Amino acid sequence: MLLQKSVAPLATLSLVLQSSFVVGQQSPVEVIVVSGSHQNTDIMALSSNVNLIDEQEIERVNAVLASDILNRASGVYVQANNGVENLPSLRSPILTGPGAGGAFLFMQDGVATRAAGFANNNGLAELNLAQADGIEVIQGPNSAVYGSNAVHGVINVLSLTPSNGADVGITFGPNDRVQFNGALGHIDDQGPANQGIGLNIQVVDDGGYQNDSGFTSSKLGLRHDYQRDQLTIQSSLSGFDLDQDTAGFIASGDNGEGCFSSNFAPDKLYKDRSAMEKNCDPDAYRQWSSIRGATHIAYQVNNDELINVTPYFRSNSMEFRQHYLPSRAIEENSHFSLGVNSDYQWQVNQSVSLVVGIDIDWTQGELTETQELADRFSFGKARQQGVHFDYEVDSSTLAPYIQVNWQYNEALVFTTNVRFDSTEYDYDNLIANGTTKADGTSCINNDGQAVSCLYQRPEDRTDRFNNTSAKIGANYRVSDNISLFANWSNGFRAPQTTDLYRLQNQQTIGTIDSEEINSIEAGIRGAYQVLTFQGVIYRMQKDNFFFRDDDGLNVTDGETNHSGVELTVSINVLDNLRFLANYAYAKHEYDFDRLSSGVVNGNEIDTAPRQQGNARLEWQPTNATSLALEWQHIGSYFLDPANEHEYAGHDLFNIRAQWQINKQIRLNAKLENVFDGEYASRADYAFGSYRYFGGQPRAIYLGANYAF
């Protein structure tokens, strides 16, 4: 018999590794998940890793930035840049520039927040990570289930379930930060149908740690649930708006040139707080808005058959200054999508179940890049004033898939997924083709000679990418409390439209292939008495890695290796005292040579800490109060492909407290960076300089919630 599937393709779960465990309990409560699969599955029978940050933890953290909450998951490291900007890593180094967009898949209720060819490095910012039922994290490739961009991992945010009543909260923090959260809901279960509606909103105004920086962001969520007989419908609408004054890196090469002056050594510049508060890019900004809607429809045909259909739309628009590039150009991009995800599930017999489905997506996008600075020629590159790129792209994706589950015996289950994605881009260039200026004239070097401009625009063309992905896994149930799992999977990233049509003059048009990754992992998970845990070991190999080297040139044929271990544990020390920890050890290495870029086979990829971890001690002295101590560890990492420059890493300590005064009022307090450590929230080396975003000093946050 098929279980009624949650209307969200990735159902809410209380993952064994994160949930509380009753002292003395001999058998874990059955936990049903859909993450990493198309069907509801007992987590102890799942053949791959999955982590959940549950609603209670989300509420305690009250995140504004993605790094606030996601760095609690094993093997996840999100670097905070400026404002809401961030760079994530999941079983990967921190990826930047071309090729970084699309390395990870970000979703809400199982629907991607951006179209496959239109990803953004900062995509986590538009998700509401402070008001959610849960955040699911799946490490490694999962393209056989989700398609393009599920290369290094998947992050899915589960929208907030409607409930009766209302709740409002306000939090005050450093840099004149004010955060407002509000939620309102109503449940009607008296008629022939059960239904509920909920509205949630988050508004944040932050004055910024660096001078002349700051942001105002708004996030809105609306959800309606309906269930009658065999029919279940969940409809959601989400909106995001950002107005940000952006501050850039503090680069050692700018020392003494007007923005700041420091006596610290270049590799220790991040310790100079006076310098870290400066803003050498006061004209940088980012304006961003998005809206998404989806309706998940599930119909239980009979005990053995289930049909799921999810139509959706999305709209994104963004404008920002590329302050991190010498051109300092302004980019404007947008895209609009219509799509539908659907599947049919059939319990063939007691041992075999089958899922067949098809995902369809149509997207229309556009991009313009314009340089305000005068023409400049340096280091052999001509960057022209005016329009660099102006194009439109129509994209379509058709992706049929199949999943087969085979219960070999009571202890052993096999799962196989196969998916075929066909993605087509129809590109229309709106200015002159080639490596000229927008009007067709040549760029000029410092000797007055005509040369090719750095930026290359292909003529109108159509590109199609066909990718087949697969995943084969097994789970062996040792006992009610312990299970072993293993899987092989591959993933892919269809080239992003910017990879294909925003080229440089040394690139050959039409030679970019889909990025591909192969992975094998094995693990153990369990829940026994006061202890729950998960341990995973993995190895991955990636081809056609697309990145920008230290000279600012695009590389499209890189190869890399990734291997590591991830551990998560939760121990109920006492009835009111719990210890939680996660640890990851990883090696991310180049598997090719490119001496002109400093890339040597076997070198570690830059911005890839070998070690990272998080440990928390949670104490509930009374039913109304709680206190949590947290330690975050980031190990050292290299800053350049040649492995000649390094950041030493850091350790941070935080304290959180809550006091439930009565049923209506709750007070919250948080002390971050307890020992006032000097650290870099992001470190980098490029264009001959160490570049840093300085970590904030000790800060206190105070808040209150009122429930109606």
N, C-alpha and C positions, 0 to 999 in steps of 0.2 A: 504493500500500500504506500502511495506517495503521501508524504506529509504536505499539508497546505503550505505552499511557499509564501514567505513574506513578500508583500507587494514591492518592497525594495529588493532588487536582485542580490544585494549583499545584506543579509538580514542582520538585525541587532543581535549581538551575542554577548554573553558574560564569560569571556575567555577564562579558562581554568587558570592561566598563568597570572591574571590580574585580579581575579575575584577573591573575595574573602572566603575563608575555609573554616568550617566549624571544627573546633578542637575535639579530637577523638572520633571524628566521623571516619568510617572505614572505607566507604565507597563514594566517589565524587558524584555530584548531581549531573545528570546528562545535560550537556550543553550542545545545542544545535547551531551549526554555522553554515553559511553559504560561501564565505570568502574562499577564493581560490578554486571555486567549483561553480557549476550551474544549478546544483541541487542542494537541498538541506542535508547536512551531514553532521553526525555526532563528531565533535572535535577530536575525540579519542580515536576516531577512525579516519581522520584526515591524513592525506599522504604528503602534505607540505606544511611549511611554517605559516603561522599567522599570529599577529599580536593585536590586542585591543586596548585602547585607553578608554575606560568606561565613563559613564555619565557623572558618577560621583567624583572621579579624579578631574574631569573636565571642569566641573563646578568649583572644585577647590583651587585649581590653578588660575581660572578666569583669564585665559590667554588673550593677549592682543597680537603678539607676534607668533609665527609658526614655531620658532625655536623655543618659546616658553613651554610648550606642551609636547612637541614631537621628539625632543631630545631625551624624553623618558623611555622611549622604545628602544629595544636592543638593536644595535647596528645602525641606528639613524642619527645623523648629525646634520643639523640645519644651522648654517652660519647666518647670523643677523648682519645685514649691511647697514644702510641708513633708512630711516622711516620704516615702512612695511616691507622693504625689499629684503630678499633672502635667497640663499642658495642651498638646496638640499643635497644630501647624499644618502643612498640606501644601497649597501653592498657596492659602493663606488667611491671614487674620490669626489671632492666638490668639483662639479663641472661648470664651466663658464663659456660664454661666447657662443659662436655657431656650434651646433651639435649638442649643446646642453639642453636646449628646448626639445622635449620629446624623449629624453632619457628616462623619465618617470611619468606615470599616469596618475593624474589627480581626478577624483570623481566625487560626486555627491549622489548618494542613494544609487550607486551603480552606473550613473551616466557621466561620461567624461565632461569636465567643465569647459574644455576647449576642443576644437576639432583636431584630428590627428596631425595635419600638416601645418597647424597654426599654434603650436605650443609656445609658452612663455616661461622663461627661467624663474620668474617670480610668481608662478601660477598659484602657489599655496595662499597668497595674500588675500585672494577673493573669497576664500572659504571661511565660514564662521566657525572657528575652532573653540569658541567660548560657550556656544549654545548648540549642543548636539547630543544625541543619544549615545554616540560613541564614535571613535576614530579607529578604523581598521588599517593595519599596516601589513602588507605582504612583501617580503623580501625576495629579490631575484626575479627572473623573467616569468611572465604569465601571459604572453601573447596568444597562447593556444586557447585561453579563456576570454581575454579582453581585447586582443588585436594589437595594433600599432601603439608604440610608446611604452608598453609594459616591458621595458628592457631590464632596468635595475630594480624596479619595485613599483608597487601600487599603494596609494593612500586614498582611502574612501571615507568621507565624512557622512555619517548618518543623521539626517535631519531630525529635529526635535519632535517627539511624539506629542500630539495634543493632549492636554489634561485640563481638568476643571480649575478655574481660579486664575489668579494673576500674580506676577512677581516682578518687582522692580529693584534694581541695584545700582549703586554709584560707587566708584572707586577713584581715589585721588592718589597721584604718584609724582615722581620727580619730573622736572622739566615742564611743570604746569600741566601734567597729564590729567585729564578727566575722562573717565570711561562710564558710559551708561548702558546698562542691559535691561531689557524689559521683555516680558512674555505674558501672553493672554490666551486662554483657551476655554473651550466648552465641549463637553461630551454629552451626547444624546443616545441613550441605550434603552429607551422606553418603547419605541415603536417596532415595526417588523424588521427594521434595519438598524444596525449600530453605526454611528458616525460621530466624528469629532472634528473640530477645526481649531487651529492654533496659529498665533501670530507671534513672532519674536523679532527683536530689533537690538542692534548694538551700534552705538555711536561713540567714537573716540576722538578726542582732540589732544594732540601732543605737541608741546613746544619745541621738541628736538634737543638732543644732547649737544650737537654741534651748532655753531653760530648760524643764524639765518636759515635754520632748517625747521622742519616740523610737518605735521600732516593732520588732516581731518578725514576720517573714514566713516562710512555708514554701511551697515549690512542689515538686510531685511529678509525675513523668511515667512512664508505663508504655506500652511499645509492643511489639507482636508483628507480625512480617512472615511471610507464607506465600506461596510460589509453586510451582505445579505445572502443567506443560503450559500450557494457555491461561488458567489461573486465577491471579489475584494478589489477595491480601487483606492489607490493613494495618489493624490495630486499635490504637487508642490510648485512654488514659485519663489525664486531667490534673486535678490538684487544686491549690487555692490557699487559703491561710489568712493573715489579717492581723489583728494586734492593735496598734493605733496610738494613741499619745497625741499628738494633733495640736496644733500651734502655728499661730496665725493671722498675718495681715499685721501688720507694724508700721506704724501709720498716723500721719501727722504731726499729725492732730487730737487724738491722745491724748498728745502731748508734755506732760510736766509734770503729768499727771493720775494719777500713782501707779504705772503700769507702768514708765515710763522717763522720763528727762529728758535732753534733748540741746540743744547749742548750735548744731548744724548747721542750715542753711536747710532748709525743708521739701523742696525738690526735690533736695537733696543728703543727705537723711537716711540713705540706704543706705550712705554712706561712714562712718557712725558704727557701728563694730563692736560697741561696748558696747550700743547700742540694738538692733541687729539680733539680738543673742543673747537678748533678752528675749522673754517669752511673755505676751501680754495676754489669752490665751484658755486658761488652764490646765485648764479643764473640757472642752475640745474633745477629741473622740476619733473613731475610725472602726474598726469591726469588720466584717470582710468575709470571706466564704468562698464558694468556687465549685468545682464539679466538672463535667467535660465528658468525654463519651465518643463515639467515632465508629468505624465500620468501613467502610473504603473497599474495595469489591469491583469488580474489573475482569475482564471475560471477553472474550478475543479470539475472536470467532466464526469469523473467517477472516482472510485477509490484508487484506480491505477493510472489515471490520465489527468494531466494538468496543462493548461495553456497560459502562457504569459505574453503580453504585448505591452510595450512601453514607447509611445510616441513622445517626442521631445522637441524643444527648440532652444537655441542659445544665441545671444548677441553680445559681442565684445567690442569695445573701442578704447584706444589708448593713444596718448601723445606724450612724448618725453624727450629730453635732451640726452644725447649720447656723450655725456661729460667724461666718460672713461676712455674715449677714443680721441686721437689728435684732431679729427675734423669737428668735433663737438656738434655734429649735425642733429637736427630735430627729426625724429621719426614719428609718423602717424600711421597707425595700422588699425584695421577692424575686420571682423568677419561675422557672418550670420549663417546659422545652420538649422536645417530641419532633418529629423531622422526618426528611425524606429528600431527598437531592439525587440526580438520576438523569439520564443522557443516553444517546443512541444515536448513534454516529459511523459515517459511511459514506463511503468513498472512491468517489465516483460514477464518475469516470474519471481520466485522468492530470491533468486541469486543474481539476476541481471536487471539493470535499469538502463534506460536510453534517453538521451536528450539530443534533439536536433533543432537547430535554430538558424536564424539569419539576422544580421545587423546591417542596416542601410543608413548612410549619411550623405547629405548633400550640403555643401558649404560654398558660399561666395565671399571672397576676401579681397582686400586691397592694401597696398602699402606705398607710402611716399617718404623719401628721405631727402632733406634739404640742408645744405651747409650755408650758414650765415657768414662765416669767416671768409676773408679774401682768399684767392687761390694761394696754395702753398705747396712747395716742392722740397721734400726732405727725405734723406735716406733712400733715394731712388723712387719715391712714391709721390705722385702728383694728385693732390686732393683739391678739387675745383669748387669754387663758390657756386651756389645754385643747387638745382635738383640733381641728386645722384641717381635716384630710382623713383619710378612712378609706374606701378603696374597693378593689374587685377588678375585674380585667379579664381576659376570655378573648379571645385573639387567634388568628386563623388567616390564613395567607398561602398563596396558590396562584399559581405563577409559571411558565407555559410560556415557552419561548424557542427561537430558531433561530439558527444561525450558518452562513454560506455563505462559503467561500474559493474564489476563482477565480484560477488561475495563468494570466494573460493571455498571457504569453510567458516566456522564461527570466529576464527581468529584472524584470518587473512583476507584482505580485500585489495583488488587491483582497480585502478582508474586510468582511463586513456582519453585524452582530448586531442582532436585534430581540427584545425581551422585554416581556411583559405581567405586571404584578404586581397582584393583587387582595388587599387586606388589610382584614380586618374586625375591629373591636373591639366586644365586648359588655361594657358598663360597668355596674357595680352599686355605687351609693352606699350606704354602710352607716350614715350619720348624716343629719341634717336637710339638705334641699336649700336652695340659695340662699346668701345672704350673711349669715346669722345665725351665732350660736354653734352648737356641736354639738347642743345641746338645743333649738334653735329660737328662743332669746331674742336680742334685739338687742344689738349693741355700744353703748357709751356714750362720748360725747366728753368733753372736759374741762369742758364746761358742764353735764354731766349729761343731755344730750339723746340720744335713741336715734338711732343712725346705722348704716349698713351696715358690716359687718366687711370688711376688705380681701380676705379669702379667699372665693372663690365656688365652690360645689359644684353641678354640673349634676345634674338628676334622672337616673334610670336611662335609658340610651339605647344605641343601636347605631349605629356609624359605619363606613362603608365607603369606601375610597380605591382607585381604579383608576388605575394609572400605566403608560404605555407609554414605553419608553426604547429608544434606537437608537444604533448606532455604525457609522460608515462610514470605512474606512481604506484606505490604499494604501502600498505599499513598492516603491521602485525600486532595484534592485541595480546601482549604478554599476560595481562591480568586486567581486572576492572580498573586498576590504578595506573598501569604502565602500558604505553604503546610505543612501538618503533615505527619509523616511517622513512621512506626514501623516494626520490623522484629524479628523473631526467627531464629537462625541458629546454626549449629554445625560445628566443624572443627576437623581435625585430622592431626597428624604427624606420618607417618609410621616410625618405628625405623630407625635411620641412620645406615649405615654399621658399623661405629665405635662403636655405642651402642651395636651392636650384636656380634661383632667379636674382639673388643679390650676390653677384660674383665679384672676384678680383681678377685683374688682368693676366695673372699667371695661370689661371684655371682654364681647363678645357671644357667647353659646354657639353652637357649630356653624358658626363663620365661618372656621376655620383650614383652610387648604389645604396640600397637599404642597409642600414647598420644591422648586424646580426650577432647574437650572443647564444652560446650553449652553456648549460649549467647542469651540475649534478649536486645534489644535497642529500644528507642523511641526518636523522635526528631522533631524539627521544623526548617524550613529554609524559608528565605524570602528575597525579594528585593523590597523596597518601597522608592521612591524618593531618598534621599541621604544616605539611610541606607541599608546595606545588612548584613545578619547574619545567623548563624546556631547554634543550641543548641541541644545537645544529652545527654541522660542519659542511662547508660547500667549496666548490671550485667552479670558476666560470672563465670562458675564453670569448673575446669579442673581436669581430672583424669589421672593416670599413668604418672605423672610429673617426668621426669628424670633429676637428677642434681647431682653434686658432693658436698658433705658436707665439713665442715671446717676441717675435719680430712683427707680429700683427698679420701674419699670412695664414691663409686657410690650408689645412691639411685634411685630405678626404679619405685616405686609405690606411689609417693607423690600425694597429693590432695591440690588444692589451690582455693581460691575465689578471684574474681576481680570485683570491682564496681567503678563507677565514673561518673563525669559530664565533658563535653567538650563544650566550648563556643568559637565562632569566630565571630568577628564583624568588619565591615569596614564602616567608616563615612566620607563622603565628607564635611569637615567643611567649606571650601571655594572652589571656582573653581580650585584653585591651591594648596590646602592644604587638605591632607587626613590622617585620623587616623585609624590604623589597630591594632587589638589586638586579642590574643587568650589566653585562660586560661583553665587549666585542674586540677581537683581535683579527686584523685583516692585513693582507699585502696586496697592493694594486701596482702592477708593473707594466712597463712598456715591453712589447714583444716585437719590436722592429727598430731599425736605426734610421735616424734623420739628423745627421751631424750638423747641418746648417741651422737646425732648430734646437740643438742641444739634447736631442732624444737619443739615448743609447739603450740598446736591447738589455733588459734586466734592471734598468734604473726604476726607482719608484716614481709613480705618477705624482705630480705636485698636488699639494693640498689634500693629502690622503693620510690622516693619522693612523698609525698601526694599532693604537689602543684607545679605547674610549669606554666610559662607563658612567653609571648613575646608581646611587644607593640612597635609600630613604628609610628613616625610622619614624613610624606613625604611631602616636600614642593618643588614646582617648581616656583621659583621667576620669571624666564623668560622661553621662549621656549627652550633656549639652556642650561639651568642650572637646577640642582636638588640637593636637600640636604635631607638626611634622618637621623633621630635620632632613636636609637634602645635600648630597655631595655630588658634584658633576666633575668628571675628569675628561680632559682632552689631551691626548699624548702629542708628542712632537711630530712635525711633518715638514717635508721639503716644500720650498716655495717655487721651484723652477724645475723643468725637465732634466737639466744637467745635474741636479741634486747638489748644487754648490751653495745654496742659501736655505736656511732652516728657521722655523719658528719652534720655540721650546715647549709649547703646550701650556696648559694652565689647569688649575683646580679652583672651583667655586663652591661656596657653601651658602645655602638659603634656609630660612625658617618661615614656616607658615602656621597661622593659628586661626581657629574659628570658635565663636561662642554663640550658641543658639539661645538667646535670651528667653524667648517664648516661641509659640507656634508661628508668630508673624515676623519677628525680628531676628536677624542673624548679623553678627559683626565679623569682619575679616581683617586680618593684618598679615603683611608679608615683608620680610627683611631680606633683600637680595644682596649678594656679595658681602656676607657678614664680616669678613676680615679685610674688606676694602682692597682686594688684590688688584694689581695692575696687569691687564691682559689685553689681547686683541680679539675682538669678536670675529674679525676676519683679517688674515694676513696673506700677502701676495708679493711676488717680485716680477716686475715687467718693465720694459723700456729703461733698464739700468737703475731702477729704484726699488727699495722696499716700500710697500704700500699697505696701509693699515686703516681699519676702522677700530677705534679704541673702544674697549669694553667700558660700560658705565661703572662709576664708583658705587660704594655702598648706597642703597636706596631703600626707602620705606614706602609701602603702599597701605592705605587704610580705606576700608569700604564697609558698606552696610547694605543689607537686603531686607525688603519688606514684602511679605506674602499676604495676599488678600484672600 
